[in-house]
């Protein structure tokens, strides 16, 4: 397959895969609606870095091994499902925030960024890690990458071409979730959700628990 044919095929397939609802989408939505744009973007970056792990082991030829190994897939399913349930439980335990003390009026720049400072318990690293592990522990990923590499790529493809394809998939992933974050953090939308953010945490936390149980209990 020619370079640009593969490039266009990967673009269309991966955009559809990224846009399909799943744990990553639920997590990014929850982080953005309850914590703000900056947190949503950091979480999206974590998900994108998690995708890099899948790309690297796929290039090394391990995706086929993982996809056809029942013990490995089962271990990933339990890790991924357990992690989603852990995140979901944290969301369910969310409590209404106490009214904030009066502060100085926001500047125009403050309003545009639509942010809240990341608290110590919600540091950049912890948000990044949350998105990273949510993506890494997705048991669908090895099967998906086996399909992509079978459809578009081949073992004799030059390393530079594999690197370009992999980097482009990460760009698409980040672009999609950044778009989701920007839409959910529009000021009028975000203000409405801020009033009931603990309920958003609880509802989306419940959704993550359901997704986690689904990962663990469903058949291969």
N, C-alpha and C positions, 0 to 999 in steps of 0.2 A: 504494500500500500504506500502511495506517495505521501510525503511529509504533510502537505496541506490537507489532503483527504483525511488522514488520521487526525490532524489537528481539529478540523471541523467536526468530525465524528465524536471525538472526545469532548469537545465543547458542548455539543447538543446533549450527549448522554449524561455528562456529569452535571450539567445545569438541572436536568430533570431529576437526577438522583439527589442533588443538594436541596431542591425545592420540595421534595416529597416530605410530608410530615413525619417526624420521628423524635427521638430523645434530644438530638441537638437543637432542633427547632423549639421544642418545649422549654429547654434550659435557657436558650438565648432570649426567648420571649419573657420568661419569668425574671431573669436578671435585669432586662431592660425596663420592664414595666414597674418593678419594685425598687431598683437601685439607680436607674438612669442610663443615659446614653454611653457614658464612658465605661461603665461596668459591662454593658452589653457588648461594646466593641472589644474589650479585653477578653471577655468570654468567647467571642467569635474568633479572636486570634488563637486562643487556646485550642479550640476545635480545629482550626486550620493546622496548627502544629501537630495535633493528633493525627491528622490526615497524612502528614509527612512520614509518620511511622509506618502506616499501611503502604505508602508508595515505596519506601525503602525496602521493606521485606518482599514486596511484590517484584521489584527489580532484581532482587537476589534469588528469586524463584521460590520463595518460601510460602507464597500465598496458596499455591496448589497443595503443598504439604498440609497447611493448616486447614484448608477447606475440606480436605479428604480425611482428616484425622478426627474421629469422633471424640476421643478424650480431650484433645486440644480445644475443639469447638465447645465442648461441654464446660471446660474450665473457663473459657472466655465468657460464655453465657452466664455462668454463676457470678463471675467477677463483675460483668457489666450490669446484670440484673440487681446484684447486691448494691452496687454503687448508686444506681438510679433510685433504689428504695431508700438508701441513706439520704440522698439529696431530697427526695420527696418527704421523708420524715422531718427533715429540717424545715421544709416549707410548711407542713401541716402545723408545726409548733409555733408558727409566726404569731405574734401578738400585736394589737394596735399600738402604734407609736404614740408616745406622749406628745402633746402640743409643744412645738419648738418655741424657745424663747425668742422674743422680738430681736431681730437683727437689722443691720443697716439695709436700706433699700438696695435691691439688686441693680447692677448696671446693665446696660444693653448687652454687653458681652456675656454676663452671667445668664441672662435670660436665653440667649441664643444657644449656649452650650447645654442648658437643661441638665445640669449635673448636681450631684451631691458628693462631698468629699468621701473617698473610700475610708471606712473606719478601720481600726486596727484588726478587727476580726474579719474584715472583708477586704484584705489587702489585695494589691495587684496580683501578687503571686498566687494567693488562694483562689482568686477568680480565674486566673489563667490555668491553674491546675485543675479546677473543676471542669472547665471546658475541654481541656486536654484528655482527661481520663474518660469523660463522657463519650468522646469520639473513639479513643483507643480501644475501649472495652465493648465496642459494638460488634457482635458476632456476625452481622451481615457483611461487614467490610471485607473479610478475606474472600468470601464468595463473589462479592461485587467486583473485586479487583482481578480475580481469576477470569471473570467474564470480560472485563475491559481488556486485559492483556491477551486473551484469546482472540477477541474481536479485532483489536487494533494493533497490538504490539506483537513482537516475535523475539525469540532469544537472540537472533543474530542482528537485531537492530543496534545501531551505534549508541554508545553510552550518552553522547551529547543529545541525541534525539530523545532518549528516555528521560534525560534530565529536564529537557524543555517541556515535554508532555507533563511530567510530574509537577514542575513548578507552575505550569499553567492551570492545572487542576486545583492547586492551592490558591492561586489568584482567584479563580472562579468561586471557590468555597468562601473565601473571605469577602468577595464582592457581594455574593448573595446574602450572607448573614449581616453584612454591614448595611445593605439595603433594608433588611427586616428591622434592624436596630433603628435606623434613621426614621422609618415610617412609624414605628411604635413610640419613638421619643419626640414626635411632633408635639409642640407645647400644649395645644388644646386637648389632644388625646392623653398625653401624659398627666396633665393636671387632674383629669377625671379619674384616671386609674390610681393616682396617688391617694385619693380619699379612701379607697378601699384596698390598699395595697396588701394588707394582711390577709384579706380574702383571696386576692390573686395568688399570693404565696400558697395558701391552703389548697385552692382549686388546682393550680398547676403542680403543686407538690403531690396531690392525689393522683394526677395524671401520670407523673413520673413513677409513682409506686405501681400503678397499673401496667405501665410499660415495662418496668423491671420484672414484675411477676410474669408478664407475657413472655419475656425473653427466657426466663428460667423454666417455665412450665410447658411451653409449646414444643412440639416435636421438631426435629431437624427439618 
